[in-house]
């Protein structure tokens, strides 16, 4: 499935909005279709990591809200209200 993400590919570089390919969920995973996300201050600071600690590419945005879009085979019934 295709996803859109803010990607950083080099230290001190600029974020680029890219379309990426995301694999199907494993049996115990869910995929959440993000409807809103933000890039926070620690995300911005990680752009300044020394080159030897920078692991590119990095996808940013972890404070988010979304809707479950796919559930792995073992994921049904888990979470709020499902045990």
C-alpha positions as CSV (number, residue, x, y, z in Angstrom):
1,X,0.0,0.0,0.0
2,X,1.2,3.5,-0.7
3,X,1.7,6.1,2.1
4,X,2.8,9.7,2.2
5,X,5.4,10.7,4.7
6,X,7.8,13.5,5.8
7,X,11.2,11.9,5.2
8,X,14.7,13.1,6.2
9,X,17.5,11.4,4.2
10,X,20.6,13.3,5.5
11,X,21.7,15.1,8.6
12,X,20.7,18.8,8.6
13,X,18.7,18.2,5.4
14,X,15.2,19.3,4.5
15,X,12.2,17.2,5.1
16,X,10.8,15.9,1.8
17,X,7.2,14.8,1.4
18,X,7.4,11.4,-0.4
19,X,5.2,8.5,-1.4
20,X,6.5,5.3,0.1
21,X,5.5,1.6,-0.2
22,X,4.3,0.0,3.1
23,X,3.9,-3.7,3.4
24,X,0.8,-5.5,4.5
25,X,0.4,-5.9,8.3
26,X,1.9,-8.9,10.0
27,X,-0.6,-11.3,11.7
28,X,-0.4,-9.4,15.0
29,X,-0.4,-5.8,13.6
30,X,-2.8,-3.2,12.5
31,X,-2.4,-0.4,9.9
32,X,-3.8,3.0,11.0
33,X,-4.7,5.5,8.2
34,X,-3.4,8.7,9.5
35,X,-5.7,11.7,9.2
36,X,-3.5,14.1,11.1
37,X,0.1,14.2,12.4
38,X,2.7,16.6,13.7
39,X,6.4,16.9,13.8
40,X,7.6,17.9,17.3
41,X,10.7,19.7,18.6
42,X,12.6,16.4,19.4
43,X,12.0,15.4,15.7
44,X,13.6,18.6,14.6
45,X,16.5,18.2,16.9
46,X,17.3,14.8,15.5
47,X,18.2,16.5,12.3
48,X,21.3,17.6,14.1
49,X,22.6,14.2,15.1
50,X,26.2,13.5,14.2
51,X,26.5,11.7,10.9
52,X,27.6,8.4,12.5
53,X,24.4,8.3,14.6
54,X,22.0,9.4,11.9
55,X,20.2,6.4,10.4
56,X,18.6,7.5,7.1
57,X,16.0,7.5,5.9
58,X,13.9,8.6,8.9
59,X,10.1,9.1,8.7
60,X,8.8,11.7,11.1
61,X,5.5,12.5,12.8
62,X,4.5,10.4,15.8
63,X,1.9,12.6,17.5
64,X,-1.1,11.5,15.3
65,X,-4.7,10.6,15.0
66,X,-6.1,8.1,12.5
67,X,-8.6,5.3,11.6
68,X,-7.8,1.6,11.5
69,X,-7.4,0.7,7.9
70,X,-6.2,-3.0,8.0
71,X,-5.9,-5.7,10.7
72,X,-3.6,-8.7,10.7
73,X,-5.1,-12.2,11.0
74,X,-4.4,-12.3,14.8
75,X,-5.3,-8.7,15.5
76,X,-9.1,-8.9,15.6
77,X,-10.8,-8.3,18.9
78,X,-7.8,-6.6,20.5
79,X,-7.6,-3.1,21.9
80,X,-10.4,-1.0,23.4
81,X,-13.4,-3.1,24.3
82,X,-12.0,-6.2,22.5
83,X,-9.9,-7.6,25.3
